[in-house]
Amino acid sequence: MAQETWERIRSNPKFQAFVNKRNNYSIVMSILMIITYYGYILLIAFDKPFLATKLGEGMVTSIGIPMGVGVILITIVLTWIYVRRANTEFDTEAEAIIKEATK
C-alpha cells in the first residue's frame, strides 16, 4: 500500500513541480548565504585595511565589527524567511499532494 502511494505521489506532476520549486528556492537561499559568508571572509583576507577603518574619530570600533554582526543578522533573517515559507507554503502544498495521492 505504501509503495503504491509513493508511486502515485512521484508520478504526480504537481509533486514534480513542487520539488522543483522547493529545490530552486533552497539553491537561491544557499547562494545568498554563501555570498554573505564568503564575501565577508574574502574581505577579511584581501582588504584588511578597509575592515580596520575606524567608525569615527576617537572610536575604538572598526567597520569590521558591525559587518560581522551584519553577517550574523543576515543569517538569522534568511533562516527565518526560509522557515516561514517552508512551514506555510511548502507544507500546505505537500499536504495537498499527499491527500490527493491517498484518495
Secondary structure, DSSP 8 states (H G I E B T S, - for coil): -HHHHHHHHHH-HHHHHHHHHHHHHHHHHHHHHHHHHHHHHHHHHH-HHHHT-BSSTT---BTHHHHHHHHHHHHHHHHHHHHHHIIIIIHHHHHHHHHHHT-
